[in-house]
């Protein structure tokens, strides 16, 4: 999960806006939620309830979409998300995201010290791969939100 300041929590998008920003259909969003790949932080109760997507959600969805664009299967993506959740439970890391790399899925883990490391999340040994920065993805998401008329001037990534 990528985490931002409190002011970003005020900005939410509808399912339609999220699908346009992330280039996913509303049906894909629902399927990913049902499969446990992604769940928006703000959702109503019951079937057919309105979902709201915040900035963190949008960045994560765009990242998952990029993995799909790079030929990562839904099954492999689901396994990577499950393995990442398991891995984070036993660490001091509080944020992470997934990236396609050389026919596998790697996790960008942000430690509480602010370091970012890259692990092969599908490898049982969880080997460290390299250091990486994801700020360009954050900036691209801000631009796409601005294009839709959603004000992003209050968005500041937590250092």
C-alpha positions as CSV (number, residue, x, y, z in Angstrom):
1,X,0.0,0.0,0.0
2,X,1.2,3.5,-0.8
3,X,0.4,5.9,1.9
4,X,-0.2,9.7,1.7
5,X,-0.9,12.6,4.1
6,X,-4.3,13.0,5.8
7,X,-5.5,15.8,3.4
8,X,-5.6,13.3,0.5
9,X,-8.3,11.3,2.4
10,X,-10.8,14.0,1.4
11,X,-10.5,13.3,-2.3
12,X,-12.5,10.4,-3.6
13,X,-13.5,9.2,-7.0
14,X,-16.5,7.2,-8.2
15,X,-16.2,3.8,-9.7
16,X,-16.7,5.4,-13.2
17,X,-13.9,8.0,-12.5
18,X,-11.6,5.3,-11.1
19,X,-12.2,3.1,-14.1
20,X,-11.3,5.9,-16.5
21,X,-8.2,7.0,-14.6
22,X,-7.0,3.4,-14.2
23,X,-8.1,2.1,-17.7
24,X,-10.1,-0.7,-16.1
25,X,-13.8,-1.5,-16.6
26,X,-16.2,-1.3,-13.6
27,X,-16.6,-5.0,-14.1
28,X,-12.9,-5.6,-13.8
29,X,-12.8,-3.6,-10.5
30,X,-15.6,-5.7,-9.2
31,X,-13.9,-9.0,-10.2
32,X,-10.6,-8.0,-8.6
33,X,-12.5,-7.2,-5.4
34,X,-14.2,-10.5,-5.5
35,X,-10.9,-12.3,-6.1
36,X,-9.2,-10.5,-3.2
37,X,-6.8,-8.7,-5.5
38,X,-7.9,-5.2,-4.6
39,X,-10.6,-3.7,-2.3
40,X,-11.1,0.1,-2.1
41,X,-10.8,1.5,1.3
42,X,-14.2,3.2,1.3
43,X,-17.0,1.0,0.3
44,X,-20.7,0.7,1.2
45,X,-22.4,-2.2,2.7
46,X,-24.0,-5.0,0.5
47,X,-24.1,-5.8,-3.2
48,X,-24.5,-2.8,-5.5
49,X,-23.2,-0.4,-2.9
50,X,-21.3,2.7,-4.0
51,X,-17.5,2.3,-3.9
52,X,-15.3,5.3,-3.4
53,X,-11.6,5.3,-4.5
54,X,-9.1,7.6,-2.8
55,X,-5.7,8.6,-4.3
56,X,-3.9,5.6,-2.7
57,X,-6.5,3.3,-4.3
58,X,-6.0,4.9,-7.7
59,X,-2.2,4.6,-7.6
60,X,-2.5,1.0,-6.5
61,X,-5.0,0.2,-9.3
62,X,-2.8,1.8,-11.9
63,X,0.1,-0.2,-10.8
64,X,-1.9,-3.5,-10.9
65,X,-3.1,-2.5,-14.4
66,X,0.5,-2.0,-15.5
67,X,1.3,-5.5,-14.2
68,X,-1.6,-6.9,-16.3
69,X,-0.4,-4.9,-19.3
70,X,3.0,-6.6,-18.9
71,X,1.3,-10.1,-19.2
72,X,1.0,-11.0,-15.5
73,X,-1.9,-13.3,-15.3
74,X,-4.8,-12.6,-12.9
75,X,-3.9,-15.8,-11.0
76,X,-0.2,-14.8,-10.6
77,X,-1.3,-11.3,-9.6
78,X,-3.7,-12.7,-7.0
79,X,-1.0,-15.0,-5.6
80,X,1.4,-12.0,-5.4
81,X,-1.1,-9.9,-3.5
82,X,-1.7,-12.8,-1.0
83,X,2.0,-13.4,-0.5
84,X,2.7,-9.7,0.0
85,X,0.0,-9.5,2.7
86,X,1.5,-12.5,4.4
87,X,5.0,-11.0,4.2
88,X,4.0,-7.7,5.6
89,X,2.4,-9.2,8.6
90,X,5.8,-10.3,9.9
91,X,7.9,-7.2,9.2
92,X,8.3,-3.6,10.3
93,X,7.3,-2.5,6.8
94,X,4.2,-0.4,6.6
95,X,3.8,0.1,2.8
96,X,4.4,-1.9,-0.3
97,X,3.4,-2.1,-3.9
98,X,3.9,-4.7,-6.7
99,X,5.9,-4.5,-9.9
100,X,6.5,-6.7,-12.9
101,X,10.1,-7.7,-13.3
102,X,11.7,-10.5,-15.5
103,X,8.7,-12.9,-15.6
104,X,7.9,-12.5,-11.9
105,X,6.2,-10.1,-9.6
106,X,8.3,-8.1,-7.1
107,X,7.2,-6.0,-4.2
108,X,8.5,-2.5,-3.5
109,X,8.6,-2.5,0.3
110,X,8.8,0.8,2.2
111,X,10.2,0.3,5.7
112,X,9.4,2.5,8.6
113,X,12.8,4.0,8.3
114,X,11.8,5.2,4.8
115,X,14.0,2.8,2.8
116,X,12.5,1.2,-0.3
117,X,13.6,-2.3,-1.2
118,X,12.4,-4.6,-4.0
119,X,11.7,-8.3,-3.2
120,X,10.7,-11.2,-5.5
121,X,7.4,-11.8,-3.7
122,X,6.7,-15.0,-5.6
123,X,10.0,-16.6,-4.7
124,X,9.7,-18.6,-1.4
125,X,13.0,-17.1,-0.2
126,X,11.7,-13.5,-0.9
127,X,15.1,-12.5,-2.4
128,X,15.9,-8.7,-2.5
129,X,16.2,-7.6,-6.1
130,X,17.1,-3.8,-6.2
131,X,16.2,-0.3,-4.9
132,X,13.4,1.5,-6.8
133,X,11.6,4.8,-6.7
134,X,7.9,5.1,-7.6
135,X,7.3,8.9,-7.5
136,X,6.8,9.1,-11.3
137,X,3.7,6.8,-11.0
138,X,2.4,9.1,-8.3
139,X,2.9,12.2,-10.5
140,X,1.2,10.6,-13.5
141,X,-1.8,9.7,-11.4
142,X,-2.1,13.3,-10.2
143,X,-2.0,14.5,-13.8
144,X,-4.8,12.1,-14.9
145,X,-6.9,13.2,-11.9
146,X,-6.4,16.8,-12.9
147,X,-7.5,16.0,-16.5
148,X,-10.8,14.7,-15.0
149,X,-11.2,18.0,-13.1
150,X,-10.3,16.5,-9.7
151,X,-8.2,18.9,-7.7
152,X,-4.9,17.4,-6.6
153,X,-3.2,20.4,-5.2
154,X,-3.6,19.0,-1.6
155,X,-1.8,15.8,-2.5
156,X,1.6,15.5,-0.9
157,X,3.5,12.1,-0.8
158,X,4.7,11.3,2.7
159,X,8.5,11.2,2.7
